């Protein structure tokens, strides 16, 4: 192998093999080995993320742990595994792909930071951010003297001081956004303050890191560091003047609602690579160029959103985890040996936590923020993440951090991020079901002229036209402005993607009127539609956003309903209509959300089954010409359905038919007024309601028709219902009462909607949109609760089939 003092070098790996049948081992070739490495990383990190989900840890924690496990600290102790899966000659390819993924990821992170929003940062957030940088940076410099005297002897003093200061003062902005969203703190004062302060902190950290890299150069002359810093500053200034105008022109060529031309996406990605090349040539790392370009790209219009959609999943899902493995392969926890090393680890963790938390808390208290919220801010600002690893890896590659110091700093980053969520949950309780009493929790009320408040939810632009037409139908006479107030809630599923930060920016405007929106805010197709509707009608429409995982989305909806004091929540049906008229599941988990809202809602609830109410576009008020039908069998929910129908009938373009079913002698013995099976109290309430309703109809101008049909069985009832098939909208109670309804019950795909609604949406004979109404009653019992517990097993199966 070796003779006369010479060493035989390993030949470079070829890209692809000829296959195992030709005698080649795929693990000896670059491409198949890289595929194995990517698959191994993705599977391990996803499994760890799933295991850590009960602890509500962000995915970055699982990725850091996964990288450490794959490295020499755990699995890498087996040399056969390490040389087979991560041989030394493969690490160049692995690091290159990992850094390429990181390059585009930091472009996306920059794309999420809005310089205009930073300029509007309040004095409190700015003070908290500066304190959260200054004290940890100072303590980091102090800690560096201790490390240099023990485990880091011989390293260059200046760069080491700055790297330690930066490493301890960083707050991970993307990770913080994820934690805040997970804990439902985005729209709270604490969440808004933390996000603003973290954004300032992030920018400051990158500037300090650029300084640290410039100082860590290996040039013999100190002038080299000055030249690097000056050239880097010149590049940033040049980008500030050149990048925004160019991308504004690109954005103008991408009209709202139209797909972005592929050539613009390719040109932007090429510009990211070019910016990375320039900053790498200057000597301040390629990542800076990508990040700066992302920050300077204008955030208005669809262009920035299209960039995120095109790049994000591939980068964050496949390539970015490789960077954590690259870090993990450099992390050997075994180098931390003896009392001294473990004592230094404890010192670094204490210094990092003490500097961030104490600095933030003291300034927060001086800004008259309550102690509990100040402590919460302190722990939130102590979050580390990807940027921390970037700093440490650059320090390791530049020779500023040795193996032991690197391992200590990685464990510090992991520990500080891991403790954030549990401690914040303990100190500052996340959002729970709010319960507060307010007067009008139902549509049915004595004071019919009081303001009606609705919370309408949507999860995509597909049903926006029908939803707006439903709101138009609900506004009544329109004689008095302000009779109807609508809160339009966008249901956004919380994801692990960096665009969760963009969700945070949307959540900041939670509940603000459209006319209060800043002029240069990001307009979307949905916002434009609601804004246009408000200007054309006399309805007050306010946007709000629910950002949550599907398992806890109902908490956001119910809490918003309580805060806004709404009378009804209108939810989208979890299926959408195909061209052939059948239904398919449109969103996994939406059915679960609807069931939980029905169970826990603080007011009445409606589920809107959209079959194109008013067509595919918004119908102007003067052109509204709808026939709406209410099927009344009896019970609380039916009374609410009829009350909502009566509100709609006040609209001059709406004709309402209320069809009341009477049970003939053949079904229940003696003929009764309405089909009621809920006891004397329910029968009495229905009879009183019908009497009052008929008296109001007699005074009406003819827009309401009340008809009573005596039927002897379910088949006759269905025949009557078929007569109203040409209606635009049918309103039914979720759980109607009586023997006739029992006869209508059969096998239903959606038991939570009730027997009548299942008949209407399950039969191809009925083509009208359906609104299924449940009246608020406090605690659900009987069929109302039992139907929500049915159908959970088929749900998952049905949803998986559709996707």
Secondary structure, DSSP 8 states (H G I E B T S, - for coil): ---TT---------S----GGGT--GGGSHHHHHHHHHHHHHHHHHHHHHHHGGGT--HHHHHHHHHHHHTTTTGGGSHHHHHHHS-GGGHHHHHHHHHHHHHHHHHHHHHH--HHHHHT--HHHHHHHHHHHHHHHHHHHHHHHHHHHHT-TTS-HHHHHHHHHHHHH---HHHHHHHHHHTT-TTSHHHHHHHHHHHHHHHHHHHHHHHHHHHT---SSTHHHHHHHHHHHHHHHHHHHHHHHHHHHHHHTS-TTS---HHHHHHHHHHHHHHHHHHHHHTS-HHHHHHHHHHHS--SSHHHHHHHHHHHHHIIIIIHHHHHHHHHHH--GGG--HHHHHHHHHHHHHHHHHHHHHHHHHHHHHTT--HHHHHHHHHHHT---HHHHHHHHHHHHTTSS-HHHHHHHHHHHHHHHHHHHHHHHHHS----------S--SS--S-TTS-EEEEEEESSSTTHHHHHHHHHHHTTT-SSTTSEEEEEEEEEE--SSTTHHHHHHHHHTTT-BGGGS-TTS---HHHHHHHHHHHHSS-EEEEEEEEE-TTTHHHHHHHHHHHHT-SEEEEE-SEEE-TTS-EEE-STTHHHHHHHHHHH-SSEEEEEE-S-TTSSS---GGG--EEEEEEE-SSHHHHHHHHHHHHHHTSTTEEEEEEEEEE-HHHHSS--SS---SHHHHHHHHHHHHHHHHHHHHHS-SSEEEEEEEESSHHHHHHHHHTTTT-SEEEEESS--SHHHHHH----S-GGG-HHHHHHHH-TT--SEEEEEE---SS--HHHHHHHHTTHHHHHHHHHHH-
